[in-house]
Amino acid sequence: MAVRIFEASETQSSRLTILEPAPLRRQDLRRLRQRYAIIGVASLVVPFAAALVVLGVVH
């Protein structure tokens, strides 16, 4: 369970301000890792595909 720190200077504050964000959950970390993996694969595949297209047009 995540514990957050709230600003509680007012006794009956209707809105609490979060001072420190909760740590990422495992599911969030997995999604983040998958997103960066897809970006990494795309950054390798796109230039290779572009080079094939250029060679196909030139040849």
N, CA, C and O atoms as a Tripos MOL2 file, in Angstrom:
@<TRIPOS>MOLECULE
protein
  236   235    59     0     0
PROTEIN
NO_CHARGES

@<TRIPOS>ATOM
      1 N           0.8450   -1.1690    0.0000 N.3       1 MET1
      2 CA          0.0000    0.0000    0.0000 C.3       1 MET1
      3 C           0.8930    1.2350    0.0000 C.2       1 MET1
      4 O           1.8610    1.3140    0.7560 O.2       1 MET1
      5 N           0.5600    2.1870   -0.8480 N.am      2 ALA2
      6 CA          1.3550    3.3960   -0.9550 C.3       2 ALA2
      7 C           0.9610    4.3910    0.1320 C.2       2 ALA2
      8 O          -0.2170    4.5540    0.4530 O.2       2 ALA2
      9 N           1.9500    5.0360    0.6780 N.am      3 VAL3
     10 CA          1.7150    6.0630    1.6790 C.3       3 VAL3
     11 C           2.0890    7.3940    1.0500 C.2       3 VAL3
     12 O           3.1730    7.5460    0.4860 O.2       3 VAL3
     13 N           1.1890    8.3480    1.1510 N.am      4 ARG4
     14 CA          1.4400    9.6620    0.5720 C.3       4 ARG4
     15 C           1.5060   10.7030    1.6750 C.2       4 ARG4
     16 O           0.8780   10.5600    2.7240 O.2       4 ARG4
     17 N           2.2680   11.7410    1.4220 N.am      5 ILE5
     18 CA          2.4090   12.8340    2.3750 C.3       5 ILE5
     19 C           1.4830   13.9580    1.9180 C.2       5 ILE5
     20 O           1.5430   14.3770    0.7620 O.2       5 ILE5
     21 N           0.6280   14.4470    2.8150 N.am      6 PHE6
     22 CA         -0.3200   15.5040    2.4900 C.3       6 PHE6
     23 C           0.0110   16.7600    3.2790 C.2       6 PHE6
     24 O           0.5460   16.7030    4.3860 O.2       6 PHE6
     25 N          -0.3240   17.8960    2.6760 N.am      7 GLU7
     26 CA         -0.2060   19.1750    3.3570 C.3       7 GLU7
     27 C          -1.4630   19.3490    4.2010 C.2       7 GLU7
     28 O          -2.5610   19.4810    3.6600 O.2       7 GLU7
     29 N          -1.3110   19.3500    5.5110 N.am      8 ALA8
     30 CA         -2.4710   19.4350    6.3970 C.3       8 ALA8
     31 C          -2.3360   20.6220    7.3400 C.2       8 ALA8
     32 O          -2.6150   20.5060    8.5330 O.2       8 ALA8
     33 N          -1.9050   21.7690    6.8060 N.am      9 SER9
     34 CA         -1.7270   22.9350    7.6590 C.3       9 SER9
     35 C          -3.0700   23.5270    8.0770 C.2       9 SER9
     36 O          -3.1870   24.1000    9.1600 O.2       9 SER9
     37 N          -4.0900   23.3890    7.2160 N.am     10 GLU10
     38 CA         -5.4100   23.8730    7.5790 C.3      10 GLU10
     39 C          -6.1460   22.7460    8.3020 C.2      10 GLU10
     40 O          -6.0200   21.5760    7.9420 O.2      10 GLU10
     41 N          -6.9000   23.1080    9.3060 N.am     11 THR11
     42 CA         -7.5590   22.0840   10.1090 C.3      11 THR11
     43 C          -8.6610   21.3750    9.3450 C.2      11 THR11
     44 O          -8.7910   20.1570    9.4600 O.2      11 THR11
     45 N          -9.4540   22.0880    8.5740 N.am     12 GLN12
     46 CA        -10.5530   21.4770    7.8400 C.3      12 GLN12
     47 C         -10.3850   21.7620    6.3500 C.2      12 GLN12
     48 O         -11.2510   22.3750    5.7270 O.2      12 GLN12
     49 N          -9.2990   21.3290    5.8030 N.am     13 SER13
     50 CA         -9.0210   21.5670    4.3940 C.3      13 SER13
     51 C          -9.8700   20.6360    3.5270 C.2      13 SER13
     52 O          -9.8730   19.4220    3.7300 O.2      13 SER13
     53 N         -10.5860   21.2110    2.5650 N.am     14 SER14
     54 CA        -11.4130   20.3890    1.6810 C.3      14 SER14
     55 C         -10.5630   19.7110    0.6200 C.2      14 SER14
     56 O         -10.9050   18.6300    0.1390 O.2      14 SER14
     57 N          -9.4570   20.3440    0.2570 N.am     15 ARG15
     58 CA         -8.5490   19.7500   -0.7330 C.3      15 ARG15
     59 C          -7.1810   19.5470   -0.0930 C.2      15 ARG15
     60 O          -6.6210   20.4630    0.5100 O.2      15 ARG15
     61 N          -6.6580   18.3450   -0.2300 N.am     16 LEU16
     62 CA         -5.3220   18.0570    0.2880 C.3      16 LEU16
     63 C          -4.3420   18.0780   -0.8730 C.2      16 LEU16
     64 O          -4.6290   17.5240   -1.9340 O.2      16 LEU16
     65 N          -3.2150   18.6960   -0.6920 N.am     17 THR17
     66 CA         -2.1940   18.7880   -1.7200 C.3      17 THR17
     67 C          -1.1930   17.6510   -1.5250 C.2      17 THR17
     68 O          -0.6490   17.4740   -0.4350 O.2      17 THR17
     69 N          -0.9570   16.8880   -2.5810 N.am     18 ILE18
     70 CA          0.0130   15.7950   -2.5080 C.3      18 ILE18
     71 C           1.4080   16.3830   -2.6620 C.2      18 ILE18
     72 O           1.7060   17.0410   -3.6600 O.2      18 ILE18
     73 N           2.2500   16.1470   -1.6840 N.am     19 LEU19
     74 CA          3.6170   16.6550   -1.7240 C.3      19 LEU19
     75 C           4.5750   15.6610   -2.3600 C.2      19 LEU19
     76 O           5.5640   16.0550   -2.9790 O.2      19 LEU19
     77 N           4.2870   14.3880   -2.2120 N.am     20 GLU20
     78 CA          5.1780   13.3540   -2.7290 C.3      20 GLU20
     79 C           4.3320   12.3160   -3.4720 C.2      20 GLU20
     80 O           3.4070   11.7510   -2.8890 O.2      20 GLU20
     81 N           4.6360   12.0540   -4.7580 N.am     21 PRO21
     82 CA          3.8250   11.0800   -5.5020 C.3      21 PRO21
     83 C           4.0450    9.6600   -4.9970 C.2      21 PRO21
     84 O           5.0990    9.3340   -4.4510 O.2      21 PRO21
     85 N           3.0430    8.8340   -5.1870 N.am     22 ALA22
     86 CA          3.1360    7.4340   -4.7880 C.3      22 ALA22
     87 C           4.1130    6.7150   -5.7150 C.2      22 ALA22
     88 O           4.2320    7.0830   -6.8840 O.2      22 ALA22
     89 N           4.8050    5.7100   -5.2210 N.am     23 PRO23
     90 CA          5.7230    4.9560   -6.0920 C.3      23 PRO23
     91 C           4.9440    4.1980   -7.1640 C.2      23 PRO23
     92 O           3.7720    3.8660   -6.9860 O.2      23 PRO23
     93 N           5.6250    3.9320   -8.2850 N.am     24 LEU24
     94 CA          4.9800    3.2260   -9.3900 C.3      24 LEU24
     95 C           4.6600    1.7840   -9.0080 C.2      24 LEU24
     96 O           5.4240    1.1340   -8.2940 O.2      24 LEU24
     97 N           3.5260    1.2990   -9.4900 N.am     25 ARG25
     98 CA          3.1460   -0.0880   -9.2480 C.3      25 ARG25
     99 C           3.8690   -0.9910  -10.2430 C.2      25 ARG25
    100 O           4.4220   -0.5120  -11.2320 O.2      25 ARG25
    101 N           3.8630   -2.2820   -9.9840 N.am     26 ARG26
    102 CA          4.5020   -3.2330  -10.8910 C.3      26 ARG26
    103 C           3.8940   -3.1700  -12.2800 C.2      26 ARG26
    104 O           4.6040   -3.2680  -13.2820 O.2      26 ARG26
    105 N           2.5800   -3.0080  -12.3390 N.am     27 GLN27
    106 CA          1.8930   -2.9270  -13.6240 C.3      27 GLN27
    107 C           2.3580   -1.6890  -14.3970 C.2      27 GLN27
    108 O           2.5680   -1.7570  -15.6080 O.2      27 GLN27
    109 N           2.5180   -0.5670  -13.7060 N.am     28 ASP28
    110 CA          2.9890    0.6530  -14.3580 C.3      28 ASP28
    111 C           4.4120    0.4820  -14.8560 C.2      28 ASP28
    112 O           4.7480    0.9320  -15.9510 O.2      28 ASP28
    113 N           5.2540   -0.1690  -14.0540 N.am     29 LEU29
    114 CA          6.6320   -0.3990  -14.4690 C.3      29 LEU29
    115 C           6.7010   -1.3130  -15.6860 C.2      29 LEU29
    116 O           7.5210   -1.0990  -16.5790 O.2      29 LEU29
    117 N           5.8410   -2.3340  -15.7260 N.am     30 ARG30
    118 CA          5.8180   -3.2510  -16.8570 C.3      30 ARG30
    119 C           5.3860   -2.5240  -18.1370 C.2      30 ARG30
    120 O           5.9620   -2.7370  -19.2040 O.2      30 ARG30
    121 N           4.3770   -1.6730  -18.0200 N.am     31 ARG31
    122 CA          3.9290   -0.8980  -19.1880 C.3      31 ARG31
    123 C           5.0150    0.0470  -19.6640 C.2      31 ARG31
    124 O           5.2280    0.1970  -20.8670 O.2      31 ARG31
    125 N           5.6990    0.6820  -18.7320 N.am     32 LEU32
    126 CA          6.7730    1.6010  -19.0880 C.3      32 LEU32
    127 C           7.9070    0.8610  -19.7900 C.2      32 LEU32
    128 O           8.4490    1.3400  -20.7860 O.2      32 LEU32
    129 N           8.2610   -0.3110  -19.2620 N.am     33 ARG33
    130 CA          9.3160   -1.1220  -19.8710 C.3      33 ARG33
    131 C           8.9210   -1.5710  -21.2770 C.2      33 ARG33
    132 O           9.7450   -1.5480  -22.1920 O.2      33 ARG33
    133 N           7.6680   -1.9780  -21.4490 N.am     34 GLN34
    134 CA          7.1930   -2.4050  -22.7720 C.3      34 GLN34
    135 C           7.1890   -1.2360  -23.7450 C.2      34 GLN34
    136 O           7.5410   -1.4040  -24.9120 O.2      34 GLN34
    137 N           6.7990   -0.0650  -23.2860 N.am     35 ARG35
    138 CA          6.7780    1.1060  -24.1550 C.3      35 ARG35
    139 C           8.1800    1.4280  -24.6530 C.2      35 ARG35
    140 O           8.3710    1.6890  -25.8410 O.2      35 ARG35
    141 N           9.1620    1.4130  -23.7530 N.am     36 TYR36
    142 CA         10.5300    1.7100  -24.1610 C.3      36 TYR36
    143 C          11.1000    0.6100  -25.0520 C.2      36 TYR36
    144 O          11.9250    0.8890  -25.9210 O.2      36 TYR36
    145 N          10.6730   -0.6340  -24.8510 N.am     37 ALA37
    146 CA         11.1100   -1.7200  -25.7200 C.3      37 ALA37
    147 C          10.5720   -1.5210  -27.1330 C.2      37 ALA37
    148 O          11.2940   -1.7350  -28.1070 O.2      37 ALA37
    149 N           9.3210   -1.1170  -27.2500 N.am     38 ILE38
    150 CA          8.7340   -0.8640  -28.5710 C.3      38 ILE38
    151 C           9.4310    0.3050  -29.2500 C.2      38 ILE38
    152 O           9.7030    0.2530  -30.4500 O.2      38 ILE38
    153 N           9.7200    1.3490  -28.5030 N.am     39 ILE39
    154 CA         10.4310    2.5000  -29.0720 C.3      39 ILE39
    155 C          11.8230    2.0830  -29.5350 C.2      39 ILE39
    156 O          12.2810    2.5200  -30.5920 O.2      39 ILE39
    157 N          12.5000    1.2430  -28.7540 N.am     40 GLY40
    158 CA         13.8330    0.7780  -29.1360 C.3      40 GLY40
    159 C          13.8090   -0.0660  -30.3940 C.2      40 GLY40
    160 O          14.6560    0.1070  -31.2700 O.2      40 GLY40
    161 N          12.8510   -0.9780  -30.4980 N.am     41 VAL41
    162 CA         12.7510   -1.8170  -31.6890 C.3      41 VAL41
    163 C          12.4110   -0.9610  -32.9030 C.2      41 VAL41
    164 O          12.9800   -1.1550  -33.9770 O.2      41 VAL41
    165 N          11.4990   -0.0270  -32.7430 N.am     42 ALA42
    166 CA         11.1260    0.8500  -33.8590 C.3      42 ALA42
    167 C          12.3080    1.6990  -34.3110 C.2      42 ALA42
    168 O          12.4750    1.9490  -35.5050 O.2      42 ALA42
    169 N          13.1340    2.1470  -33.3560 N.am     43 SER43
    170 CA         14.2830    2.9730  -33.7290 C.3      43 SER43
    171 C          15.3260    2.1710  -34.5050 C.2      43 SER43
    172 O          16.1510    2.7500  -35.2110 O.2      43 SER43
    173 N          15.2960    0.8510  -34.3800 N.am     44 LEU44
    174 CA         16.1980    0.0230  -35.1740 C.3      44 LEU44
    175 C          15.5780   -0.3870  -36.5110 C.2      44 LEU44
    176 O          16.2840   -0.4790  -37.5150 O.2      44 LEU44
    177 N          14.2790   -0.6320  -36.5330 N.am     45 VAL45
    178 CA         13.6180   -1.1450  -37.7290 C.3      45 VAL45
    179 C          13.3580   -0.0470  -38.7550 C.2      45 VAL45
    180 O          13.5310   -0.2740  -39.9520 O.2      45 VAL45
    181 N          12.9500    1.1290  -38.3140 N.am     46 VAL46
    182 CA         12.5760    2.2020  -39.2400 C.3      46 VAL46
    183 C          13.7430    2.6260  -40.1300 C.2      46 VAL46
    184 O          13.5360    2.7300  -41.3390 O.2      46 VAL46
    185 N          14.9400    2.8750  -39.6320 N.am     47 PRO47
    186 CA         16.0390    3.2430  -40.5390 C.3      47 PRO47
    187 C          16.4020    2.0990  -41.4990 C.2      47 PRO47
    188 O          16.7490    2.3440  -42.6540 O.2      47 PRO47
    189 N          16.3230    0.8720  -41.0240 N.am     48 PHE48
    190 CA         16.6230   -0.2720  -41.8920 C.3      48 PHE48
    191 C          15.6080   -0.3570  -43.0250 C.2      48 PHE48
    192 O          15.9870   -0.5640  -44.1770 O.2      48 PHE48
    193 N          14.3280   -0.2000  -42.7150 N.am     49 ALA49
    194 CA         13.2890   -0.2360  -43.7390 C.3      49 ALA49
    195 C          13.4480    0.9340  -44.7000 C.2      49 ALA49
    196 O          13.2540    0.7700  -45.9040 O.2      49 ALA49
    197 N          13.7950    2.1020  -44.1950 N.am     50 ALA50
    198 CA         14.0030    3.2580  -45.0620 C.3      50 ALA50
    199 C          15.1770    3.0260  -46.0100 C.2      50 ALA50
    200 O          15.1210    3.4140  -47.1770 O.2      50 ALA50
    201 N          16.2320    2.3960  -45.5120 N.am     51 ALA51
    202 CA         17.3810    2.0990  -46.3720 C.3      51 ALA51
    203 C          16.9910    1.0980  -47.4620 C.2      51 ALA51
    204 O          17.4430    1.2260  -48.6000 O.2      51 ALA51
    205 N          16.1690    0.1140  -47.1370 N.am     52 LEU52
    206 CA         15.7040   -0.8260  -48.1500 C.3      52 LEU52
    207 C          14.8700   -0.1320  -49.2160 C.2      52 LEU52
    208 O          15.0040   -0.4330  -50.4020 O.2      52 LEU52
    209 N          14.0270    0.7760  -48.8140 N.am     53 VAL53
    210 CA         13.2140    1.5300  -49.7750 C.3      53 VAL53
    211 C          14.0960    2.3690  -50.6820 C.2      53 VAL53
    212 O          13.8870    2.4050  -51.8950 O.2      53 VAL53
    213 N          15.0730    3.0390  -50.1100 N.am     54 VAL54
    214 CA         15.9830    3.8770  -50.9080 C.3      54 VAL54
    215 C          16.7610    3.0140  -51.8830 C.2      54 VAL54
    216 O          16.9090    3.3860  -53.0460 O.2      54 VAL54
    217 N          17.2650    1.8630  -51.4350 N.am     55 LEU55
    218 CA         17.9980    0.9730  -52.3380 C.3      55 LEU55
    219 C          17.0940    0.4190  -53.4240 C.2      55 LEU55
    220 O          17.5290    0.2320  -54.5610 O.2      55 LEU55
    221 N          15.8570    0.1580  -53.0860 N.am     56 GLY56
    222 CA         14.9100   -0.3290  -54.0930 C.3      56 GLY56
    223 C          14.6000    0.7050  -55.1400 C.2      56 GLY56
    224 O          14.4650    0.3800  -56.3200 O.2      56 GLY56
    225 N          14.4840    1.9620  -54.7180 N.am     57 VAL57
    226 CA         14.1950    3.0590  -55.6710 C.3      57 VAL57
    227 C          15.4120    3.3390  -56.5380 C.2      57 VAL57
    228 O          15.2610    3.5790  -57.7360 O.2      57 VAL57
    229 N          16.5980    3.3170  -55.9770 N.am     58 VAL58
    230 CA         17.8230    3.6270  -56.7130 C.3      58 VAL58
    231 C          18.1610    2.5110  -57.6840 C.2      58 VAL58
    232 O          18.6050    2.7650  -58.8030 O.2      58 VAL58
    233 N          17.9520    1.2860  -57.2590 N.am     59 HIS59
    234 CA         18.3320    0.1550  -58.0910 C.3      59 HIS59
    235 C          17.2760   -0.0320  -59.1460 C.2      59 HIS59
    236 O          17.3840   -0.9370  -59.9730 O.2      59 HIS59
@<TRIPOS>BOND
     1     1     2 1
     2     2     3 1
     3     3     4 2
     4     3     5 am
     5     5     6 1
     6     6     7 1
     7     7     8 2
     8     7     9 am
     9     9    10 1
    10    10    11 1
    11    11    12 2
    12    11    13 am
    13    13    14 1
    14    14    15 1
    15    15    16 2
    16    15    17 am
    17    17    18 1
    18    18    19 1
    19    19    20 2
    20    19    21 am
    21    21    22 1
    22    22    23 1
    23    23    24 2
    24    23    25 am
    25    25    26 1
    26    26    27 1
    27    27    28 2
    28    27    29 am
    29    29    30 1
    30    30    31 1
    31    31    32 2
    32    31    33 am
    33    33    34 1
    34    34    35 1
    35    35    36 2
    36    35    37 am
    37    37    38 1
    38    38    39 1
    39    39    40 2
    40    39    41 am
    41    41    42 1
    42    42    43 1
    43    43    44 2
    44    43    45 am
    45    45    46 1
    46    46    47 1
    47    47    48 2
    48    47    49 am
    49    49    50 1
    50    50    51 1
    51    51    52 2
    52    51    53 am
    53    53    54 1
    54    54    55 1
    55    55    56 2
    56    55    57 am
    57    57    58 1
    58    58    59 1
    59    59    60 2
    60    59    61 am
    61    61    62 1
    62    62    63 1
    63    63    64 2
    64    63    65 am
    65    65    66 1
    66    66    67 1
    67    67    68 2
    68    67    69 am
    69    69    70 1
    70    70    71 1
    71    71    72 2
    72    71    73 am
    73    73    74 1
    74    74    75 1
    75    75    76 2
    76    75    77 am
    77    77    78 1
    78    78    79 1
    79    79    80 2
    80    79    81 am
    81    81    82 1
    82    82    83 1
    83    83    84 2
    84    83    85 am
    85    85    86 1
    86    86    87 1
    87    87    88 2
    88    87    89 am
    89    89    90 1
    90    90    91 1
    91    91    92 2
    92    91    93 am
    93    93    94 1
    94    94    95 1
    95    95    96 2
    96    95    97 am
    97    97    98 1
    98    98    99 1
    99    99   100 2
   100    99   101 am
   101   101   102 1
   102   102   103 1
   103   103   104 2
   104   103   105 am
   105   105   106 1
   106   106   107 1
   107   107   108 2
   108   107   109 am
   109   109   110 1
   110   110   111 1
   111   111   112 2
   112   111   113 am
   113   113   114 1
   114   114   115 1
   115   115   116 2
   116   115   117 am
   117   117   118 1
   118   118   119 1
   119   119   120 2
   120   119   121 am
   121   121   122 1
   122   122   123 1
   123   123   124 2
   124   123   125 am
   125   125   126 1
   126   126   127 1
   127   127   128 2
   128   127   129 am
   129   129   130 1
   130   130   131 1
   131   131   132 2
   132   131   133 am
   133   133   134 1
   134   134   135 1
   135   135   136 2
   136   135   137 am
   137   137   138 1
   138   138   139 1
   139   139   140 2
   140   139   141 am
   141   141   142 1
   142   142   143 1
   143   143   144 2
   144   143   145 am
   145   145   146 1
   146   146   147 1
   147   147   148 2
   148   147   149 am
   149   149   150 1
   150   150   151 1
   151   151   152 2
   152   151   153 am
   153   153   154 1
   154   154   155 1
   155   155   156 2
   156   155   157 am
   157   157   158 1
   158   158   159 1
   159   159   160 2
   160   159   161 am
   161   161   162 1
   162   162   163 1
   163   163   164 2
   164   163   165 am
   165   165   166 1
   166   166   167 1
   167   167   168 2
   168   167   169 am
   169   169   170 1
   170   170   171 1
   171   171   172 2
   172   171   173 am
   173   173   174 1
   174   174   175 1
   175   175   176 2
   176   175   177 am
   177   177   178 1
   178   178   179 1
   179   179   180 2
   180   179   181 am
   181   181   182 1
   182   182   183 1
   183   183   184 2
   184   183   185 am
   185   185   186 1
   186   186   187 1
   187   187   188 2
   188   187   189 am
   189   189   190 1
   190   190   191 1
   191   191   192 2
   192   191   193 am
   193   193   194 1
   194   194   195 1
   195   195   196 2
   196   195   197 am
   197   197   198 1
   198   198   199 1
   199   199   200 2
   200   199   201 am
   201   201   202 1
   202   202   203 1
   203   203   204 2
   204   203   205 am
   205   205   206 1
   206   206   207 1
   207   207   208 2
   208   207   209 am
   209   209   210 1
   210   210   211 1
   211   211   212 2
   212   211   213 am
   213   213   214 1
   214   214   215 1
   215   215   216 2
   216   215   217 am
   217   217   218 1
   218   218   219 1
   219   219   220 2
   220   219   221 am
   221   221   222 1
   222   222   223 1
   223   223   224 2
   224   223   225 am
   225   225   226 1
   226   226   227 1
   227   227   228 2
   228   227   229 am
   229   229   230 1
   230   230   231 1
   231   231   232 2
   232   231   233 am
   233   233   234 1
   234   234   235 1
   235   235   236 2
@<TRIPOS>SUBSTRUCTURE
     1 MET1         2 RESIDUE 1 A MET
     2 ALA2         6 RESIDUE 1 A ALA
     3 VAL3        10 RESIDUE 1 A VAL
     4 ARG4        14 RESIDUE 1 A ARG
     5 ILE5        18 RESIDUE 1 A ILE
     6 PHE6        22 RESIDUE 1 A PHE
     7 GLU7        26 RESIDUE 1 A GLU
     8 ALA8        30 RESIDUE 1 A ALA
     9 SER9        34 RESIDUE 1 A SER
    10 GLU10       38 RESIDUE 1 A GLU
    11 THR11       42 RESIDUE 1 A THR
    12 GLN12       46 RESIDUE 1 A GLN
    13 SER13       50 RESIDUE 1 A SER
    14 SER14       54 RESIDUE 1 A SER
    15 ARG15       58 RESIDUE 1 A ARG
    16 LEU16       62 RESIDUE 1 A LEU
    17 THR17       66 RESIDUE 1 A THR
    18 ILE18       70 RESIDUE 1 A ILE
    19 LEU19       74 RESIDUE 1 A LEU
    20 GLU20       78 RESIDUE 1 A GLU
    21 PRO21       82 RESIDUE 1 A PRO
    22 ALA22       86 RESIDUE 1 A ALA
    23 PRO23       90 RESIDUE 1 A PRO
    24 LEU24       94 RESIDUE 1 A LEU
    25 ARG25       98 RESIDUE 1 A ARG
    26 ARG26      102 RESIDUE 1 A ARG
    27 GLN27      106 RESIDUE 1 A GLN
    28 ASP28      110 RESIDUE 1 A ASP
    29 LEU29      114 RESIDUE 1 A LEU
    30 ARG30      118 RESIDUE 1 A ARG
    31 ARG31      122 RESIDUE 1 A ARG
    32 LEU32      126 RESIDUE 1 A LEU
    33 ARG33      130 RESIDUE 1 A ARG
    34 GLN34      134 RESIDUE 1 A GLN
    35 ARG35      138 RESIDUE 1 A ARG
    36 TYR36      142 RESIDUE 1 A TYR
    37 ALA37      146 RESIDUE 1 A ALA
    38 ILE38      150 RESIDUE 1 A ILE
    39 ILE39      154 RESIDUE 1 A ILE
    40 GLY40      158 RESIDUE 1 A GLY
    41 VAL41      162 RESIDUE 1 A VAL
    42 ALA42      166 RESIDUE 1 A ALA
    43 SER43      170 RESIDUE 1 A SER
    44 LEU44      174 RESIDUE 1 A LEU
    45 VAL45      178 RESIDUE 1 A VAL
    46 VAL46      182 RESIDUE 1 A VAL
    47 PRO47      186 RESIDUE 1 A PRO
    48 PHE48      190 RESIDUE 1 A PHE
    49 ALA49      194 RESIDUE 1 A ALA
    50 ALA50      198 RESIDUE 1 A ALA
    51 ALA51      202 RESIDUE 1 A ALA
    52 LEU52      206 RESIDUE 1 A LEU
    53 VAL53      210 RESIDUE 1 A VAL
    54 VAL54      214 RESIDUE 1 A VAL
    55 LEU55      218 RESIDUE 1 A LEU
    56 GLY56      222 RESIDUE 1 A GLY
    57 VAL57      226 RESIDUE 1 A VAL
    58 VAL58      230 RESIDUE 1 A VAL
    59 HIS59      234 RESIDUE 1 A HIS
